[in-house]
Amino acid sequence: MSKRSKGAGTRSGGRGDGAADDTGSISAALRQVRSLHQAGCSAEAAALCQDILHLVPDHSEALHLLAVLALQLGHAEASVRLAERAMVVDPRSERGFLARGIALQSLGRYPEALASYDHALSLAPRLGETWYRRGNVLHDLGRREDAIASYDRALALAPESIGAAYNRGLVLQELRRHEEALASYDRALTLWPGFVDAHYNRGLILHELQRYDEALASYGRALDLQPEMHEALSNCGNTLRRLNRYEESLRCFEQSLRLKPDYVEALINRGLVLQDLDRCEDAVRSFDSAIAYNPDSAAAHCGAALCRLSLGDFTAGWREYEWRWRSAQTKGPRGFSEPLWLGHEPVAGRTLLLWAEQGFGDTLQFCRYAKLLADVGASVILEVQPALKPLLSRLQGPVRVLAQGEVLPDFDLHCPLLSLPLACGTNLTNIPAGGGYVSADPDKIRDWRAHLGGTAGLRVGLAWAGDPRHPNDHNRSLPLSRLQALFGVEADFFSVQKEVRTEDEDFLVAHPKIRCFGDRIADFGDTAAIIAGLDLLITVDTSVAHLAGALGKPVWILMSHNPDWRWMREREDSPWYPSARLFRQAAAGDWSGVMDRVVVCLRELTRSAG
């Protein structure tokens, strides 16, 4: 595990250099071999071993040592042959089997290596190093649970094994058993406090656990030990970004890139934080630099695509957004045998399957293209999330709507929903169906008006939180208490939240002015019917915002400083939803400023309505 120091010892010529034909001289020569090996003088140690074997060709320990040294010198095949000679000379010694296993593992011959380790353990079952090596090859074979068991056995026999403790942590980290992995890294660090990689990986886990301050401390310790560790600097930047400390985050990425200008991951991450800082043009340049170093980086292409879309460059943005299918963050494309349609051939007279690929909001935004394609003669099948089927079955145009999981009829072509703007040549001037392309069920509207009751004032719906699993939820959602300033306005307030987070329940109890419907909201059809009976919806950037826009109802959307690409930059309106009004944070985290503007506008609206 520790670095080998470069030895300065040399071997003088001649047989008198420690290899002699008597047992005592050979023993002395072997001691010198081991000393040279420990000092990192592998070439000198190997030469001395060869002298011994010239005198005693079947000396098992010399064969074993030379096998180890050959591997260190990059001669893995020779190492295997030497270990096998040692095994023939002394078939009861575990050393030859262990050396052969290590050499075979380095060659990627994992099943053979495992068999060699198992044979070594049959001869010496209490040798901790063999259990450790066995754990490594089980990991290479993808047998992670077996690898952990082997590391556990190694640590029981050799509690000081830094390698077993550290590699056990690596496997547990891959299995996302984060707390156990932390304990393993901590054990390795107890044995070797200066173990840079253990500090670094510990930081990665703490970031995953959202223990950001502790993650920064771990990265900081790694950087204290290795100041030029560009990976640690980049990941410091990632953690600072999650804490909304964007300027500090940017400095970390810049420092990482000074150390390694072609570090693609840092270029991508710098692009992301430049987006957070509303510096989209600079972000595009950072993504483009990443692409220059790695033209196949899907993350860089996708980052550049979203920046360009937010800047209104739809021509390049939609084209580059097709890289999402190569991104680790996106499920792969459907395995249809029918051709993908991206607008290159006419669809009139053909059956076209449009299928939802992302979230509810995306489906609500892009289902508008179904009517456009039906109008040019396509027979359109729209496959959507089951929760949206009842609502979207009322979609404008002759469209057949199916839920995901239902049997698909025959079709000629298919297109995922978020590829439709590319296929249809969408730009800022020709976005189809600005609003009102979705409608609520009239029976549901009538039923929900009874629940809403008679009111004299403005009816205002509220949605303040989206799906907590969304990667940007910490920026786009807010606690209900942040809306408290609204309740001083003379209006009637209705919650359209289907699910209320625990931290908001007490606030709702203390503020009965907000009417809640809880479990009575069964699906999007109910939410649509409620919104149809309102005068205005005030919401954060979640699927309810898209629903209101698709219904053509007035909706005010509360935006973070760096909102999703579809809301573009600096605008108060949306080309996708004419009924929407956007209230943007002036600075990251500035919900107070947003709410001040909303309250002023709501007062004006209530006065004009009165």
C-alpha positions as CSV (number, residue, x, y, z in Angstrom):
1,M,0.0,0.0,0.0
2,S,2.7,2.5,0.9
3,K,5.0,4.0,-1.8
4,R,8.3,2.2,-2.3
5,S,11.3,4.3,-1.9
6,K,13.9,4.2,-4.7
7,G,16.8,2.2,-3.4
8,A,20.4,3.3,-4.1
9,G,22.1,0.0,-3.6
10,T,24.1,-1.6,-6.5
11,R,25.2,-5.1,-7.2
12,S,28.9,-5.6,-7.9
13,G,29.8,-8.2,-10.5
14,G,30.9,-11.8,-10.0
15,R,29.7,-14.8,-8.2
16,G,31.2,-13.6,-5.0
17,D,28.3,-11.1,-4.7
18,G,26.5,-13.2,-2.1
19,A,25.5,-16.3,-4.2
20,A,27.7,-19.2,-3.2
21,D,27.4,-22.9,-3.3
22,D,27.0,-23.4,0.4
23,T,23.8,-23.1,2.3
24,G,25.0,-20.3,4.5
25,S,26.0,-18.2,1.6
26,I,22.7,-18.8,-0.2
27,S,20.8,-17.8,3.0
28,A,22.9,-14.6,3.2
29,A,22.2,-13.9,-0.5
30,L,18.4,-14.4,0.1
31,R,18.5,-12.0,3.0
32,Q,20.2,-9.5,0.7
33,V,17.5,-10.1,-2.0
34,R,14.8,-9.4,0.6
35,S,16.6,-6.3,1.8
36,L,16.9,-4.9,-1.8
37,H,13.3,-5.8,-2.5
38,Q,12.2,-3.9,0.6
39,A,14.3,-0.9,-0.5
40,G,12.6,-0.9,-3.8
41,C,15.7,-2.1,-5.8
42,S,13.8,-4.7,-7.7
43,A,16.2,-5.0,-10.7
44,E,19.2,-5.6,-8.4
45,A,17.2,-8.0,-6.3
46,A,16.1,-10.0,-9.4
47,A,19.7,-10.2,-10.7
48,L,20.9,-11.6,-7.4
49,C,18.0,-14.1,-7.4
50,Q,19.1,-15.3,-10.9
51,D,22.6,-15.8,-9.5
52,I,21.2,-18.0,-6.8
53,L,19.1,-20.0,-9.3
54,H,22.2,-20.4,-11.6
55,L,23.7,-22.3,-8.7
56,V,20.6,-24.0,-7.4
57,P,18.0,-24.1,-10.2
58,D,15.3,-25.6,-8.0
59,H,15.6,-23.3,-5.0
60,S,11.9,-22.7,-4.2
61,E,12.3,-19.5,-2.2
62,A,14.5,-17.9,-4.9
63,L,11.9,-18.9,-7.5
64,H,9.2,-17.4,-5.4
65,L,11.1,-14.2,-4.8
66,L,12.0,-13.9,-8.5
67,A,8.3,-14.4,-9.5
68,V,7.4,-11.5,-7.2
69,L,10.2,-9.3,-8.6
70,A,9.4,-10.2,-12.2
71,L,5.9,-8.9,-11.7
72,Q,7.1,-5.7,-10.2
73,L,9.4,-5.2,-13.2
74,G,6.4,-5.6,-15.6
75,H,7.0,-9.2,-16.7
76,A,3.7,-10.8,-15.6
77,E,4.0,-13.9,-17.9
78,A,7.5,-14.6,-16.7
79,S,6.2,-14.2,-13.1
80,V,3.5,-16.9,-13.7
81,R,6.1,-19.3,-15.1
82,L,8.5,-18.8,-12.2
83,A,5.7,-19.2,-9.6
84,E,4.6,-22.4,-11.3
85,R,8.2,-23.7,-11.1
86,A,8.2,-22.9,-7.4
87,M,4.9,-24.8,-7.1
88,V,6.4,-27.9,-8.7
89,V,9.5,-27.8,-6.5
90,D,7.5,-27.4,-3.3
91,P,3.8,-28.2,-3.9
92,R,3.1,-27.9,-0.1
93,S,4.2,-24.3,0.0
94,E,1.5,-21.6,-0.3
95,R,4.0,-19.0,-1.5
96,G,4.2,-20.2,-5.1
97,F,0.4,-20.4,-5.4
98,L,0.0,-16.9,-3.9
99,A,2.6,-15.4,-6.3
100,R,1.0,-17.2,-9.3
101,G,-2.4,-15.8,-8.3
102,I,-1.1,-12.2,-8.1
103,A,0.5,-12.5,-11.5
104,L,-2.6,-14.1,-13.1
105,Q,-4.7,-11.3,-11.6
106,S,-2.5,-8.7,-13.1
107,L,-3.1,-10.3,-16.5
108,G,-6.8,-10.2,-16.1
109,R,-7.0,-14.0,-15.8
110,Y,-9.3,-13.8,-12.8
111,P,-10.9,-17.3,-12.5
112,E,-7.4,-18.8,-12.6
113,A,-6.1,-16.3,-10.1
114,L,-9.0,-17.2,-7.7
115,A,-8.2,-20.9,-8.0
116,S,-4.6,-20.2,-7.2
117,Y,-5.5,-18.2,-4.1
118,D,-8.0,-20.9,-3.0
119,H,-5.2,-23.6,-3.3
120,A,-2.9,-21.4,-1.3
121,L,-5.5,-21.1,1.4
122,S,-6.0,-24.9,1.5
123,L,-2.3,-25.1,2.4
124,A,-2.2,-22.0,4.8
125,P,-5.7,-21.0,5.7
126,R,-4.6,-18.4,8.2
127,L,-2.5,-16.3,5.9
128,G,-4.2,-12.8,5.9
129,E,-2.5,-11.6,2.7
130,T,-4.0,-14.4,0.7
131,W,-7.5,-13.6,2.0
132,Y,-6.9,-10.0,1.0
133,R,-5.7,-10.9,-2.5
134,R,-8.6,-13.2,-2.9
135,G,-11.0,-10.3,-2.0
136,N,-9.4,-8.2,-4.7
137,V,-9.9,-10.8,-7.4
138,L,-13.5,-11.5,-6.2
139,H,-14.1,-7.7,-6.6
140,D,-12.6,-7.9,-10.1
141,L,-15.0,-10.8,-10.9
142,G,-18.0,-8.6,-9.7
143,R,-18.6,-10.8,-6.7
144,R,-18.8,-7.9,-4.3
145,E,-20.4,-9.6,-1.3
146,D,-17.9,-12.5,-1.5
147,A,-15.1,-9.9,-1.7
148,I,-16.3,-8.2,1.5
149,A,-16.4,-11.6,3.3
150,S,-12.8,-12.3,2.1
151,Y,-11.6,-8.9,3.3
152,D,-13.4,-9.5,6.7
153,R,-11.4,-12.8,7.0
154,A,-8.2,-11.0,6.1
155,L,-8.8,-8.3,8.8
156,A,-9.6,-11.0,11.4
157,L,-6.3,-12.6,10.7
158,A,-4.3,-9.5,10.0
159,P,-6.0,-6.5,11.7
160,E,-3.2,-4.2,10.5
161,S,-3.9,-4.8,6.9
162,I,-4.4,-1.3,5.4
163,G,-5.2,-2.7,2.0
164,A,-8.0,-5.0,3.2
165,A,-9.6,-2.2,5.2
166,Y,-9.4,0.3,2.3
167,N,-10.5,-2.1,-0.4
168,R,-13.4,-3.2,1.7
169,G,-14.4,0.4,1.8
170,L,-14.2,0.7,-2.0
171,V,-16.5,-2.3,-2.5
172,L,-19.0,-1.0,0.1
173,Q,-18.9,2.4,-1.5
174,E,-19.8,0.8,-4.9
175,L,-22.7,-1.0,-3.2
176,R,-23.8,2.4,-1.8
177,R,-23.5,1.1,1.8
178,H,-22.1,4.4,2.7
179,E,-21.9,4.2,6.5
180,E,-20.1,0.9,6.4
181,A,-17.7,2.2,3.8
182,L,-17.0,5.2,6.0
183,A,-16.1,2.8,8.9
184,S,-13.7,0.9,6.7
185,Y,-12.0,4.0,5.5
186,D,-11.7,5.3,9.0
187,R,-10.1,2.0,10.0
188,A,-7.6,2.4,7.2
189,L,-6.9,5.9,8.3
190,T,-6.3,4.8,11.9
191,L,-3.6,2.5,10.5
192,W,-2.2,5.1,8.2
193,P,-3.4,8.7,8.9
194,G,-1.6,9.9,5.7
195,F,-3.5,7.7,3.3
196,V,-4.6,10.4,0.8
197,D,-7.0,8.2,-1.2
198,A,-8.9,7.1,1.9
199,H,-9.4,10.8,2.8
200,Y,-10.5,11.5,-0.7
201,N,-13.0,8.6,-1.0
202,R,-14.3,9.4,2.4
203,G,-15.1,12.9,1.1
204,L,-17.0,11.4,-1.8
205,I,-19.2,9.4,0.5
206,L,-19.9,12.3,2.9
207,H,-21.0,14.3,-0.2
208,E,-23.4,11.5,-1.2
209,L,-24.8,11.5,2.4
210,Q,-25.3,15.3,2.1
211,R,-22.9,15.8,5.0
212,Y,-21.2,18.6,3.1
213,D,-19.1,20.3,5.7
214,E,-17.6,16.9,6.7
215,A,-17.0,16.2,3.0
216,L,-15.1,19.5,2.7
217,A,-13.0,18.6,5.7
218,S,-12.0,15.2,4.2
219,Y,-11.1,16.8,0.8
220,G,-9.2,19.4,2.7
221,R,-7.1,16.7,4.6
222,A,-6.4,15.0,1.2
223,L,-5.2,18.3,-0.2
224,D,-3.1,19.1,2.9
225,L,-1.3,15.8,2.1
226,Q,-1.2,16.2,-1.7
227,P,-1.8,19.9,-2.6
228,E,-1.8,19.1,-6.4
229,M,-4.6,16.5,-6.2
230,H,-6.8,18.0,-8.9
231,E,-9.6,15.5,-8.4
232,A,-10.0,16.6,-4.8
233,L,-10.1,20.3,-5.8
234,S,-12.8,19.5,-8.4
235,N,-14.9,17.6,-5.9
236,C,-14.5,20.4,-3.3
237,G,-16.0,22.6,-6.0
238,N,-18.9,20.1,-6.4
239,T,-19.6,20.2,-2.6
240,L,-19.4,24.0,-2.4
241,R,-21.8,24.2,-5.3
242,R,-24.4,22.1,-3.3
243,L,-24.0,24.6,-0.5
244,N,-24.7,27.4,-3.0
245,R,-21.2,28.8,-2.4
246,Y,-20.8,29.3,-6.1
247,E,-17.9,31.8,-6.2
248,E,-15.8,29.5,-3.9
249,S,-16.9,26.5,-6.0
250,L,-15.7,28.3,-9.2
251,R,-12.3,29.0,-7.6
252,C,-11.9,25.3,-6.8
253,F,-12.6,24.3,-10.4
254,E,-10.2,27.0,-11.7
255,Q,-7.5,25.8,-9.4
256,S,-8.0,22.2,-10.5
257,L,-7.8,23.2,-14.1
258,R,-4.5,25.1,-13.5
259,L,-3.1,21.8,-12.3
260,K,-4.6,19.8,-15.2
261,P,-6.0,22.0,-18.0
262,D,-7.4,19.0,-19.9
263,Y,-9.4,17.7,-16.8
264,V,-12.7,17.2,-18.6
265,E,-14.7,16.6,-15.4
266,A,-13.6,19.9,-13.9
267,L,-14.4,21.7,-17.2
268,I,-17.9,20.3,-17.1
269,N,-18.4,21.1,-13.4
270,R,-17.0,24.7,-14.0
271,G,-19.7,25.0,-16.7
272,L,-22.4,24.0,-14.3
273,V,-21.4,26.5,-11.7
274,L,-21.1,29.2,-14.3
275,Q,-24.7,28.4,-15.1
276,D,-25.6,28.8,-11.4
277,L,-23.9,32.2,-11.6
278,D,-26.1,33.1,-14.6
279,R,-23.0,33.3,-16.8
280,C,-24.3,31.0,-19.5
281,E,-22.1,32.3,-22.3
282,D,-19.0,31.5,-20.2
283,A,-20.6,28.1,-19.3
284,V,-20.9,27.2,-23.0
285,R,-17.3,28.0,-23.5
286,S,-16.3,25.7,-20.6
287,F,-18.5,22.9,-22.0
288,D,-17.0,23.4,-25.5
289,S,-13.5,23.2,-24.0
290,A,-14.4,19.9,-22.4
291,I,-15.7,18.7,-25.8
292,A,-12.5,19.7,-27.5
293,Y,-10.5,17.5,-25.1
294,N,-13.1,14.7,-25.2
295,P,-15.5,14.9,-28.2
296,D,-17.4,11.9,-26.8
297,S,-18.3,13.4,-23.5
298,A,-22.1,13.2,-23.3
299,A,-22.1,15.2,-20.1
300,A,-20.3,18.1,-21.8
301,H,-22.6,18.0,-24.8
302,C,-25.7,17.9,-22.6
303,G,-24.4,20.8,-20.5
304,A,-23.8,22.9,-23.6
305,A,-27.2,21.9,-25.0
306,L,-29.1,23.1,-22.0
307,C,-27.1,26.3,-21.9
308,R,-27.8,27.0,-25.5
309,L,-31.5,26.3,-25.1
310,S,-31.7,28.7,-22.1
311,L,-30.1,31.3,-24.3
312,G,-32.6,30.8,-27.0
313,D,-30.2,29.1,-29.4
314,F,-32.7,26.3,-30.3
315,T,-31.0,25.2,-33.5
316,A,-27.8,24.1,-31.9
317,G,-29.4,23.3,-28.5
318,W,-31.9,20.7,-29.7
319,R,-29.3,19.0,-31.9
320,E,-26.8,18.7,-29.1
321,Y,-29.5,17.6,-26.7
322,E,-29.6,14.3,-28.5
323,W,-26.4,13.4,-26.6
324,R,-28.6,12.8,-23.6
325,W,-29.0,9.2,-24.7
326,R,-25.3,8.6,-24.0
327,S,-25.4,10.3,-20.6
328,A,-25.3,8.2,-17.4
329,Q,-28.1,10.4,-16.1
330,T,-30.5,9.3,-18.8
331,K,-32.1,5.9,-19.4
332,G,-31.1,4.5,-22.7
333,P,-33.4,4.8,-25.8
334,R,-36.2,2.3,-26.2
335,G,-35.1,-0.8,-28.2
336,F,-37.7,-0.5,-31.0
337,S,-37.1,-2.2,-34.3
338,E,-39.1,0.6,-36.0
339,P,-37.1,3.6,-37.1
340,L,-36.5,6.7,-35.0
341,W,-38.2,9.8,-36.5
342,L,-36.3,13.1,-36.3
343,G,-38.2,15.0,-39.0
344,H,-36.3,13.7,-42.0
345,E,-39.2,12.1,-43.7
346,P,-42.9,12.9,-44.1
347,V,-45.3,11.3,-41.5
348,A,-48.6,11.8,-43.4
349,G,-50.3,8.5,-43.7
350,R,-48.0,6.8,-41.2
351,T,-48.5,5.7,-37.6
352,L,-46.2,7.6,-35.3
353,L,-45.5,6.6,-31.6
354,L,-44.6,9.5,-29.3
355,W,-43.4,8.3,-26.0
356,A,-42.7,10.0,-22.6
357,E,-39.1,9.7,-21.5
358,Q,-38.7,12.0,-18.5
359,G,-40.9,13.6,-15.8
360,F,-44.5,14.6,-15.6
361,G,-43.7,18.2,-16.4
362,D,-41.8,17.3,-19.5
363,T,-44.7,15.1,-20.8
364,L,-47.2,18.0,-20.1
365,Q,-45.0,20.4,-22.0
366,F,-44.2,18.4,-25.1
367,C,-47.4,16.4,-25.5
368,R,-48.6,19.5,-27.5
369,Y,-46.8,18.2,-30.5
370,A,-49.3,15.3,-30.9
371,K,-51.9,17.6,-32.4
372,L,-49.4,19.3,-34.6
373,L,-48.4,15.9,-36.1
374,A,-51.9,14.7,-36.3
375,D,-52.8,17.8,-38.2
376,V,-50.2,17.0,-41.0
377,G,-51.7,13.5,-41.4
378,A,-49.9,11.2,-39.0
379,S,-51.9,8.6,-37.0
380,V,-50.5,9.5,-33.6
381,I,-50.1,7.2,-30.6
382,L,-49.0,8.9,-27.4
383,E,-47.6,6.8,-24.6
384,V,-47.4,8.6,-21.2
385,Q,-47.0,7.8,-17.5
386,P,-50.1,6.0,-16.1
387,A,-50.9,8.9,-13.8
388,L,-51.3,11.2,-16.8
389,K,-53.4,9.0,-19.1
390,P,-56.8,10.0,-17.8
391,L,-56.0,13.7,-18.2
392,L,-54.2,13.5,-21.6
393,S,-56.9,11.3,-23.1
394,R,-58.7,14.6,-23.5
395,L,-55.8,16.0,-25.5
396,Q,-56.6,18.1,-28.5
397,G,-56.5,16.3,-31.9
398,P,-57.2,12.8,-32.9
399,V,-54.6,11.1,-30.7
400,R,-54.7,7.6,-29.1
401,V,-53.3,7.8,-25.6
402,L,-51.8,4.8,-23.9
403,A,-50.2,4.3,-20.4
404,Q,-46.7,3.0,-20.1
405,G,-46.9,-0.8,-19.7
406,E,-49.9,-1.2,-22.0
407,V,-49.5,-3.3,-25.1
408,L,-48.5,-1.0,-28.0
409,P,-50.2,-1.4,-31.4
410,D,-48.2,-1.6,-34.6
411,F,-46.5,1.7,-35.6
412,D,-44.2,2.8,-38.4
413,L,-42.0,5.4,-36.7
414,H,-41.3,6.5,-33.1
415,C,-40.0,9.7,-31.4
416,P,-39.3,10.5,-27.7
417,L,-41.1,13.6,-26.6
418,L,-38.1,15.7,-26.0
419,S,-36.8,15.0,-29.5
420,L,-39.9,16.5,-31.0
421,P,-38.7,20.1,-31.0
422,L,-35.7,19.0,-33.0
423,A,-37.8,16.9,-35.4
424,C,-40.3,19.7,-35.9
425,G,-37.7,22.4,-36.3
426,T,-38.9,24.4,-33.3
427,N,-37.5,27.9,-32.7
428,L,-38.7,30.8,-30.6
429,T,-41.1,32.0,-33.3
430,N,-43.0,28.7,-34.0
431,I,-43.6,27.0,-30.7
432,P,-46.9,25.2,-31.1
433,A,-50.0,25.4,-29.0
434,G,-49.1,28.0,-26.4
435,G,-51.8,27.0,-24.0
436,G,-55.2,25.4,-23.6
437,Y,-54.2,22.2,-25.4
438,V,-55.0,20.2,-22.3
439,S,-58.5,20.4,-20.7
440,A,-60.0,19.2,-17.4
441,D,-63.0,16.8,-17.3
442,P,-66.1,19.0,-17.0
443,D,-67.7,16.5,-14.4
444,K,-64.6,16.8,-12.3
445,I,-64.6,20.6,-12.6
446,R,-68.2,20.7,-11.4
447,D,-67.4,18.3,-8.4
448,W,-64.4,20.3,-7.4
449,R,-66.2,23.7,-7.5
450,A,-68.4,22.3,-4.8
451,H,-65.4,21.5,-2.7
452,L,-63.9,24.9,-3.4
453,G,-67.1,26.5,-2.1
454,G,-68.4,30.0,-2.7
455,T,-65.9,32.8,-2.2
456,A,-66.1,36.5,-2.6
457,G,-62.3,37.1,-3.1
458,L,-59.7,36.0,-5.6
459,R,-59.2,32.2,-5.6
460,V,-55.4,31.5,-5.5
461,G,-53.9,28.0,-5.6
462,L,-50.5,27.3,-4.0
463,A,-47.9,24.7,-4.8
464,W,-44.6,25.1,-3.0
465,A,-42.7,21.9,-3.3
466,G,-41.9,19.3,-6.0
467,D,-40.6,15.8,-5.9
468,P,-37.9,15.6,-3.2
469,R,-36.0,13.1,-5.3
470,H,-35.4,15.7,-8.0
471,P,-31.6,16.5,-8.2
472,N,-32.3,20.3,-8.0
473,D,-35.1,20.1,-5.4
474,H,-33.0,21.9,-2.8
475,N,-33.1,25.0,-5.1
476,R,-36.5,24.9,-6.6
477,S,-38.7,23.9,-3.6
478,L,-39.3,25.9,-0.5
479,P,-40.9,25.4,2.9
480,L,-44.5,26.6,3.0
481,S,-43.5,29.1,5.7
482,R,-41.7,31.1,3.0
483,L,-45.1,32.0,1.5
484,Q,-46.4,33.5,4.8
485,A,-46.3,37.1,3.4
486,L,-49.0,36.1,0.9
487,F,-51.6,35.5,3.6
488,G,-51.8,39.2,4.4
489,V,-53.4,39.7,1.0
490,E,-57.2,39.6,0.9
491,A,-57.6,36.4,-1.2
492,D,-58.8,32.8,-0.7
493,F,-55.9,30.3,-0.8
494,F,-56.1,26.6,-1.8
495,S,-53.4,24.1,-1.6
496,V,-52.9,21.9,-4.7
497,Q,-50.2,19.9,-3.1
498,K,-51.1,16.2,-3.4
499,E,-48.4,15.4,-0.8
500,V,-47.4,17.6,2.1
501,R,-44.0,17.3,3.6
502,T,-43.8,16.7,7.4
503,E,-42.1,20.1,8.0
504,D,-45.1,21.9,6.5
505,E,-47.9,20.1,8.3
506,D,-47.6,22.2,11.5
507,F,-47.7,25.4,9.5
508,L,-50.9,24.3,7.7
509,V,-52.6,23.5,11.1
510,A,-51.6,27.0,12.3
511,H,-52.9,28.7,9.2
512,P,-56.4,27.4,8.5
513,K,-56.8,30.2,5.8
514,I,-55.2,27.7,3.4
515,R,-57.8,25.2,2.3
516,C,-56.2,21.7,1.8
517,F,-57.7,18.7,0.1
518,G,-55.1,16.0,0.9
519,D,-56.1,12.5,-0.2
520,R,-59.1,13.8,-2.1
521,I,-56.6,14.7,-4.9
522,A,-56.3,11.4,-6.5
523,D,-54.5,12.2,-9.8
524,F,-53.6,14.9,-12.3
525,G,-57.2,15.0,-13.4
526,D,-58.3,16.2,-10.0
527,T,-55.5,18.7,-9.9
528,A,-56.5,20.0,-13.3
529,A,-60.1,20.4,-12.2
530,I,-59.0,22.3,-9.1
531,I,-56.8,24.7,-11.2
532,A,-59.7,25.2,-13.6
533,G,-61.8,26.6,-10.7
534,L,-59.1,29.0,-9.6
535,D,-58.3,32.5,-10.7
536,L,-54.5,32.1,-10.3
537,L,-52.0,29.5,-9.4
538,I,-48.7,30.4,-7.6
539,T,-46.2,27.6,-7.8
540,V,-42.6,26.7,-7.7
541,D,-41.1,25.1,-10.8
542,T,-42.7,21.7,-10.7
543,S,-45.2,19.6,-12.8
544,V,-48.1,21.7,-11.5
545,A,-46.7,24.8,-13.2
546,H,-46.7,22.9,-16.6
547,L,-50.2,21.7,-15.9
548,A,-51.5,25.2,-15.4
549,G,-49.7,26.4,-18.4
550,A,-51.0,23.5,-20.6
551,L,-54.5,24.4,-19.3
552,G,-54.0,28.0,-20.3
553,K,-54.7,29.2,-16.7
554,P,-52.9,32.2,-15.2
555,V,-49.8,30.8,-13.3
556,W,-47.1,32.7,-11.5
557,I,-43.9,30.6,-11.3
558,L,-41.4,31.2,-8.5
559,M,-37.9,30.7,-10.0
560,S,-34.5,30.0,-8.5
561,H,-31.6,32.1,-9.7
562,N,-30.6,29.4,-12.1
563,P,-33.8,27.9,-13.3
564,D,-34.4,25.0,-15.7
565,W,-33.4,25.7,-19.3
566,R,-37.0,25.9,-20.5
567,W,-37.6,29.2,-18.6
568,M,-34.7,30.8,-20.4
569,R,-32.9,33.8,-19.0
570,E,-34.1,37.2,-17.7
571,R,-37.6,36.9,-19.1
572,E,-40.8,37.5,-17.1
573,D,-42.8,35.5,-19.6
574,S,-42.6,32.1,-21.2
575,P,-42.8,31.4,-25.0
576,W,-44.0,27.9,-24.0
577,Y,-46.9,29.1,-21.8
578,P,-48.4,32.6,-22.6
579,S,-50.5,32.4,-19.4
580,A,-47.3,32.2,-17.2
581,R,-45.5,35.0,-15.4
582,L,-42.0,34.3,-14.0
583,F,-40.7,35.7,-10.7
584,R,-36.9,35.1,-10.6
585,Q,-34.5,35.3,-7.7
586,A,-32.2,38.3,-8.1
587,A,-29.5,36.3,-6.3
588,A,-29.1,32.6,-5.4
589,G,-31.4,31.7,-2.5
590,D,-33.2,35.1,-2.5
591,W,-36.7,33.9,-1.9
592,S,-37.5,37.0,0.2
593,G,-37.1,39.3,-2.8
594,V,-39.2,37.0,-4.9
595,M,-42.0,37.0,-2.3
596,D,-41.9,40.8,-1.9
597,R,-42.6,41.2,-5.7
598,V,-45.3,38.5,-5.7
599,V,-47.1,40.1,-2.8
600,V,-47.1,43.5,-4.5
601,C,-48.4,42.0,-7.7
602,L,-51.0,40.0,-5.9
603,R,-52.3,43.1,-4.1
604,E,-52.6,44.8,-7.5
605,L,-54.5,41.9,-8.9
606,T,-57.0,41.7,-6.0
607,R,-57.6,45.5,-6.3
608,S,-58.3,45.2,-10.1
609,A,-60.5,42.1,-9.6
610,G,-62.4,43.9,-6.8
